[in-house]
């Protein structure tokens, strides 16, 4: 199931970006907003933004958005690191 969002031409024309960058920028903005509000996890927000982990982490850092990192995620990371 996918979702399409309709944005009026007047709003698209008002966006001060080259046409070829508008969709990508809007996806990134939506991903950041939903991640910041705890609506999406880091992985899903990264997927929505169409960025890899490093790139999305860098984007969050540029925006001064702190990563949500629970103790459960820390446990998962430690378990993974010890499994070599």
Secondary structure, DSSP 8 states (H G I E B T S, - for coil): --------HHHHHHS-S-HHHHHHHHHHHHHHHHHHTTSS-HHHHHHHHT--HHHHHHHHHHTT------HHHHHHHHHHHHT-
